[in-house]
Amino acid sequence: MCVHVHIPVLANEILAYLKPQMGNVIIDSTLGLGGHTKLMLEHGAKVYGLDTDARNLEEAKELLKDYSKKNQIEFIHTNFSEIEDIAQKIVKKEGHIDGILFDLGISSVHVDDSTRGFSFLKDGPLDMRLNPIDELTAATIVNTYSVEDLSQLIYTLGEDHFARRIAYNIDEYRKHIQFTSTLELADFIAGVVHSRNAYYAKRTLVKDQLPGSFIWPEHDRKQMHEWGLRQRRHPATRTFQALRMAVNKELEVLEKGLRGALASVSSKGKIAVISFHSLEDGIVKRIFKEAVLTKQYTLLEKKPISPTNEELKNNPRARSAKLRVIERK
Ligand SMILES: C[S@@+](CC[C@H](N)C(=O)[O-])C[C@H]1O[C@@H](n2cnc3c(N)ncnc32)[C@H](O)[C@@H]1O
């Protein structure tokens, strides 16, 4: 198995707040490649590592096998939306939960593996499911959602000002050709943004010799592909982010996961959440604020914590990371 390397984001801050040590029980609800977990294991804590992606879980098992031999870690294939049920079982066995970590989003493995369909730089199926047994794929959204729903989704989850134009053009294109691949969609969005014209698909698609069949001319697609790559941020970035968040219901599961974590953490236990998107951070902020109002929890910092310049030099991926931490009284 190919073993990837992952630099955990805000690692020093996570250690400083969660203070993992011998006798502590911690749930890492987004185990990924176990970067944060490994640090907590090194400090002596027992960790329950959750991931909805079975493939990442397998890779983490390999990376952390020395700790599983010592029974210091257990791996659970699940969505963190189910954390409350899982935590109940952990409390029955261990008696307490001292820390819960969420490091949201996808891992570099997802982006690197083109067969998962997360990348607009490599060709792959338009999929984007973190858990391949889920039904909804990005292709289903792109090919079947109404123009209004698609536009709304790209605007709210992708915060893309071209949302309406992209959705309208997708709709024109899919009347003739269904989107199946990531590069096809990414190049097409580049064309829509580049043309500065609402009717890109209508102007571009040409009728082929076969009755009723349309094609997107290869030379135009090639030009748009190259133009997209030359932009500082690829024009499809925001649409891809929106599709990924919709496919995996990321905001809904985050809300359920946070409520489950608040209900499960023991007295003096902490919940730390690293988010990379303003909508995610908004949910964390709101739910933590509600929790504080119950007088059972304390926010450890009023403002979210960001990576230091030092960290950003070594790991630009941490750029948009924000950490919030809450403690149960
Ligand atoms: C950013 S990576 C975590 C990286 C990890 N902290 C590390 O240091 O290696 C996020 C991981 O969480 C998983 N994930 C995302 N959403 C999830 C969810 N709702 N439930 C469980 N796992 C999830 C992804 O599959 C991915 O492996």
The ligand as a Gaussian input file, in Angstrom:
#p B3LYP/6-31G(d) Opt

LIG

0 1
 C       -8.359000      16.825000       6.826000
 S       -8.413000      15.091000       6.924000
 C       -7.860000      14.796000       8.572000
 C       -6.380000      14.764000       8.687000
 C       -5.907000      14.272000      10.045000
 N       -6.257000      15.164000      11.108000
 C       -4.416000      14.057000      10.023000
 O       -3.688000      14.788000      10.718000
 O       -3.958000      13.147000       9.312000
 C      -10.123000      14.779000       7.140000
 C      -10.474000      13.319000       7.235000
 O      -11.770000      13.252000       7.787000
 C      -12.556000      12.358000       7.064000
 N      -13.929000      12.863000       7.159000
 C      -14.465000      13.924000       6.535000
 N      -15.752000      14.061000       6.880000
 C      -16.022000      13.070000       7.751000
 C      -17.188000      12.683000       8.472000
 N      -18.330000      13.346000       8.342000
 N      -17.109000      11.623000       9.304000
 C      -15.940000      10.934000       9.451000
 N      -14.819000      11.240000       8.767000
 C      -14.853000      12.302000       7.940000
 C      -11.999000      12.364000       5.655000
 O      -12.251000      11.133000       5.024000
 C      -10.520000      12.590000       5.909000
 O       -9.840000      11.371000       6.019000

